[in-house]
Amino acid sequence: MKYVLLLMGNLADDRCGETGEGPGPEEFIAFDAELQEAGVLAGGFALTDPEEGTSLSRASREAEPVITAGPYAESREFVGGTIVIEVDSLDDALAWAEKCPGAIGGRIEIRPLLEM
């Protein structure tokens, strides 16, 4: 089954690698290599900062879309990237999420993918 690991960060408690408190790019590169070596990596992307995003919403089917620069919600938490893995169970997905450097100072949300 495929699972997506949503790498959640917190703008109020940003522990990026530059501060020395959290994981740096080299840790994510090493984790990516470990996933590839294990044969479970199915995809993924790093995302730019939330401020660089654009949001689109509609109040109803008939309503005109509302386009807003930046994230939709005023929230300190943001999605920093995704990793898609293909493993046998949620327990396996949790084991990989536990190894992910994004869990340090952040949070990993694990969700099964719906195959369409």
Secondary structure, 3 states (H helix, E strand, C coil): CEEEEEEEEEHHHCCCHHHCCCCCHHHHHHHHHHHHHHCCEEEEEECCCHHHCEEEECCCCCCCCEEEECCCCCCCEEEEEEEEEECCCHHHHHHHHHHCHHHCCCEEEEEECCCC
